[in-house]
Each structure stands twice: as C-alpha cells, then as structure tokens.
Amino acid sequence: MTAFRYRRAALALTAAAVLPLTLTACGGDDSSSDAAADKASSSAPAEDKSSAPAEGTPADGPFGPACATVPKDGAGSFDGMAQDPVATAASNNPALSTLVTAVKKADLVDTLNNAQNITVFAPTNDAFAKIPKADLDKVLADKEMLTNILTYHVVGEKLSPTQLESGTYDTLQKSPLTTKGSGENYTVNDTSKVVCGNVPTANATVHIVDTVLMPKS
C-alpha cells in the first residue's frame, strides 16, 4: 500500500514538471507563426493607388495652354464666368475682347445670353488678328455677314470633350462644323485648335479657339 502511494506521488510530480514545458512549446509555435505572418505582410508589394488619368482621357474641367491666361479670380476667372451667361462671361475675359465687340455689333448679346445649353467656339483676339485688318473691318461693318460668321461658332447643345473626339454638329448658322481629337487636343474643321476648352458659363460651354471659323455656305 505504501509503495502504491509512492508511485502515485511520483506520477503526479512528473506530470507537473512536463505540463509547463508543453505549454511553453505551444506558445513558442504561436509566436513563430505570428512573426512569419508579420514578415509576409511587410514584404507584400504595396497596393498601387495612383489615380492619374490615362493618356488621351478627356479632361473633366477647363484644359489647354491658353487657360493659363485666364484671371485667377474675379468676374473673368473660371469661377466668375460660371456665374454669368455666355456673352457677359466673355466680356470679362480680356482675351476675348474682339469677339465681344463683334457680338455687340451684330446685336447678338441678348440672343446668346438667353439661349440655353449651347456651345460657343470663341475665337481669341489673336485669332481675329490673323484676318487682314481691311477684311476684318469690312466684316465688322457688315451686320449680315458678321452675324453669319458669329452664329457659325454656336452649336445648340453643350458639347463635352468626349463629344469633340469625332463629331459633326449643326450650328445656329445652319451649316455644320466638325470636331476631332482626344485628351486635351482638339481641332474644329481641321484648322482651328481648341486652346482652352470646357469652360463653363451659366448657360453654355465655351471652347476657346485660335482661328476664326468660316461657314461653308
């Protein structure tokens, strides 16, 4: 009986000694697994979060080299032009002063300001300067001819950059014009380049161009 009690005591002591070693070994395995997981996580390539638009993607806002000349604030800025109807907005942009003079001579201010959802291809002062002065003076003095030319620059719907990629559109003058291009590079009738496009006004989208458009009929 005494020997049996000794054997039970010995087994109990052995179990007590082995149990902590087993728990330590298990804990060591967990730590190794965690370390391996952390290492794998830190060595994984970082997710590419670049959101730069692909080349050739149409711009969402105003674009083009001539946009840099637009005032940063005030009535002639992009924010200011967005508040006014198109003829008024153009009058606040110094680069469009010749166009504004022509619009006034043709009595088209109210027509343009009261129209809804139109696109205006607006020639810069430099665009008008390409026309010999004698010819330009003749046009400005002839209201019918002037109206014919100016209304050819107006399309009866708002045209986004995507629509400019390849399209033919009827103008208020009744003759069509064509557009083509991509990204931030567009031309009208293969001759006039958009130098500051997608400019919003209260009732129109303005695409500023570097050459005066001439109707085909």
C-alpha positions as a printed NumPy array, in Angstrom:
array([[  0.   ,   0.   ,   0.   ],
       [  2.838,   2.334,   0.879],
       [  4.588,   1.551,  -2.425],
       [  1.386,   2.313,  -4.348],
       [  1.165,   5.751,  -2.722],
       [  4.776,   6.457,  -3.682],
       [  4.114,   5.571,  -7.334],
       [  1.066,   7.892,  -7.48 ],
       [  3.076,  10.74 ,  -5.988],
       [  5.88 ,  10.195,  -8.496],
       [  3.47 ,  10.257, -11.44 ],
       [  1.901,  13.487, -10.165],
       [  5.298,  15.166,  -9.84 ],
       [  6.279,  14.056, -13.351],
       [  3.056,  15.478, -14.862],
       [  3.562,  18.755, -13.02 ],
       [  7.06 ,  19.059, -14.459],
       [  6.085,  18.184, -18.053],
       [  2.984,  20.417, -18.342],
       [  4.798,  23.819, -18.202],
       [  7.286,  22.596, -20.84 ],
       [  4.401,  21.603, -23.148],
       [  2.653,  24.973, -22.739],
       [  5.93 ,  26.828, -23.397],
       [  6.493,  24.859, -26.599],
       [  2.977,  25.638, -27.826],
       [  3.415,  29.316, -27.041],
       [  6.692,  29.345, -28.949],
       [  4.963,  27.93 , -32.036],
       [  2.313,  30.703, -31.952],
       [  4.969,  33.414, -31.697],
       [  6.857,  31.984, -34.657],
       [  3.66 ,  31.865, -36.724],
       [  2.807,  35.465, -35.839],
       [  6.305,  36.622, -36.732],
       [  6.167,  34.805, -40.063],
       [  2.786,  36.355, -40.844],
       [  4.066,  39.844, -39.966],
       [  7.119,  39.342, -42.18 ],
       [  4.989,  38.163, -45.094],
       [  2.672,  41.14 , -44.655],
       [  5.521,  43.662, -44.556],
       [  7.175,  42.159, -47.634],
       [  3.98 ,  42.175, -49.741],
       [  4.001,  44.811, -52.507],
       [  2.118,  47.996, -51.655],
       [ -1.177,  48.49 , -53.484],
       [ -0.91 ,  50.977, -56.362],
       [ -3.332,  53.749, -55.541],
       [ -2.345,  56.045, -58.368],
       [ -5.391,  57.791, -59.845],
       [ -3.676,  59.694, -62.652],
       [ -5.83 ,  59.702, -65.797],
       [ -4.653,  57.635, -68.704],
       [ -3.158,  59.462, -71.651],
       [ -5.875,  60.524, -74.062],
       [ -8.579,  60.655, -71.387],
       [-10.811,  63.732, -71.769],
       [-10.378,  66.383, -69.114],
       [-13.139,  66.996, -66.575],
       [-12.55 ,  70.744, -66.227],
       [-11.033,  73.549, -68.308],
       [ -7.927,  72.486, -70.216],
       [ -5.408,  73.816, -72.723],
       [ -2.427,  76.194, -72.788],
       [ -4.494,  79.384, -73.063],
       [ -6.272,  78.576, -69.798],
       [ -3.17 ,  79.899, -68.02 ],
       [ -4.052,  83.427, -69.184],
       [ -7.489,  83.356, -67.571],
       [ -7.595,  85.53 , -64.405],
       [ -7.297,  83.572, -61.174],
       [-10.158,  85.403, -59.501],
       [-12.852,  87.949, -60.179],
       [-15.547,  88.035, -62.865],
       [-13.118,  86.903, -65.589],
       [-11.948,  83.815, -63.71 ],
       [-13.371,  80.35 , -64.34 ],
       [-15.492,  80.628, -61.201],
       [-16.66 ,  84.094, -62.201],
       [-17.518,  83.095, -65.775],
       [-19.547,  80.161, -64.478],
       [-21.905,  82.615, -62.771],
       [-22.738,  84.7  , -65.875],
       [-24.452,  83.951, -69.205],
       [-22.018,  83.421, -72.035],
       [-21.862,  86.877, -73.671],
       [-21.458,  88.559, -70.296],
       [-18.876,  85.99 , -69.209],
       [-16.871,  86.558, -72.41 ],
       [-16.889,  90.322, -71.819],
       [-14.984,  89.736, -68.577],
       [-12.212,  87.758, -70.311],
       [ -9.534,  90.125, -71.757],
       [ -8.509,  87.541, -74.397],
       [-11.998,  87.675, -75.955],
       [-12.459,  91.445, -76.303],
       [-12.542,  91.428, -80.128],
       [-15.187,  88.7  , -80.099],
       [-17.259,  90.703, -77.636],
       [-17.029,  93.781, -79.866],
       [-18.204,  91.7  , -82.83 ],
       [-21.103,  90.213, -80.845],
       [-22.256,  93.694, -79.832],
       [-22.057,  94.981, -83.429],
       [-24.197,  92.036, -84.563],
       [-26.726,  92.631, -81.748],
       [-26.271,  89.06 , -80.547],
       [-25.683,  89.745, -76.845],
       [-29.255,  89.013, -75.781],
       [-29.538,  86.082, -78.184],
       [-26.505,  84.377, -76.668],
       [-27.295,  85.283, -73.071],
       [-30.871,  83.999, -73.299],
       [-30.078,  80.754, -75.125],
       [-29.968,  77.575, -73.063],
       [-27.438,  74.736, -73.125],
       [-25.323,  75.899, -76.049],
       [-21.669,  75.585, -77.005],
       [-19.691,  78.592, -78.172],
       [-16.4  ,  78.2  , -80.018],
       [-14.905,  81.529, -79.029],
       [-12.023,  82.927, -81.136],
       [ -9.318,  84.746, -79.225],
       [ -8.086,  88.236, -80.075],
       [ -5.102,  86.572, -81.767],
       [ -7.494,  84.528, -83.898],
       [ -9.132,  87.693, -85.21 ],
       [ -5.679,  89.224, -85.714],
       [ -4.94 ,  86.526, -88.312],
       [ -7.543,  88.17 , -90.569],
       [ -6.114,  91.092, -92.586],
       [ -7.26 ,  94.334, -90.977],
       [ -9.046,  95.574, -94.082],
       [-11.037,  92.349, -94.314],
       [-11.84 ,  92.343, -90.606],
       [-13.02 ,  95.958, -90.736],
       [-15.241,  95.065, -93.694],
       [-16.797,  92.163, -91.809],
       [-17.37 ,  94.224, -88.671],
       [-19.135,  96.865, -90.758],
       [-21.447,  94.342, -92.438],
       [-24.006,  93.178, -89.867],
       [-25.429,  90.399, -92.011],
       [-22.008,  88.935, -92.828],
       [-20.888,  89.329, -89.226],
       [-23.999,  87.59 , -87.903],
       [-23.469,  84.782, -90.392],
       [-19.915,  84.208, -89.144],
       [-20.628,  84.531, -85.429],
       [-23.636,  82.199, -85.405],
       [-21.464,  79.61 , -87.154],
       [-19.47 ,  79.466, -83.9  ],
       [-22.518,  78.399, -81.876],
       [-23.927,  74.859, -81.52 ],
       [-27.352,  74.324, -79.978],
       [-26.187,  71.828, -77.342],
       [-23.44 ,  71.599, -74.762],
       [-20.516,  69.631, -76.163],
       [-18.233,  67.827, -73.73 ],
       [-14.615,  66.934, -74.569],
       [-15.753,  63.359, -75.274],
       [-18.194,  64.654, -77.895],
       [-15.394,  66.636, -79.532],
       [-13.415,  63.467, -80.258],
       [-15.223,  62.846, -83.524],
       [-18.398,  64.671, -84.392],
       [-20.373,  66.787, -86.827],
       [-22.742,  69.374, -85.357],
       [-25.243,  71.822, -86.796],
       [-24.642,  75.441, -85.888],
       [-27.089,  78.294, -85.37 ],
       [-25.976,  79.497, -88.794],
       [-27.321,  76.151, -90.139],
       [-24.037,  74.946, -91.657],
       [-22.324,  72.034, -89.851],
       [-18.896,  72.061, -88.285],
       [-16.716,  69.076, -87.457],
       [-14.529,  68.301, -84.468],
       [-11.897,  65.686, -83.739],
       [ -9.15 ,  64.908, -81.241],
       [ -8.607,  63.336, -77.834],
       [ -7.354,  64.087, -74.334],
       [ -6.611,  67.811, -74.376],
       [ -6.001,  68.189, -78.12 ],
       [ -8.945,  69.039, -80.355],
       [ -9.473,  70.826, -83.653],
       [-12.526,  72.296, -85.309],
       [-12.863,  71.965, -89.095],
       [ -9.265,  70.663, -89.155],
       [ -7.912,  74.224, -88.89 ],
       [ -8.884,  75.796, -85.577],
       [ -7.333,  74.425, -82.402],
       [ -9.061,  74.442, -79.019],
       [ -6.605,  76.336, -76.795],
       [ -8.747,  76.49 , -73.663],
       [-11.652,  74.095, -73.662],
       [-14.545,  73.061, -71.466],
       [-15.042,  76.464, -69.821],
       [-18.443,  76.634, -68.091],
       [-20.758,  79.631, -68.095],
       [-24.268,  79.9  , -66.68 ],
       [-25.91 ,  78.801, -69.94 ],
       [-23.129,  77.483, -72.169],
       [-19.904,  75.579, -72.528],
       [-17.118,  77.614, -74.128],
       [-14.25 ,  76.173, -76.14 ],
       [-11.775,  78.963, -76.897],
       [-10.163,  78.527, -80.335],
       [ -7.146,  80.033, -82.102],
       [ -8.71 ,  80.598, -85.538],
       [-11.95 ,  82.213, -86.665],
       [-14.295,  79.652, -88.24 ],
       [-15.738,  80.477, -91.649],
       [-19.077,  78.972, -92.704],
       [-19.039,  76.864, -95.843],
       [-22.229,  78.385, -97.163]])
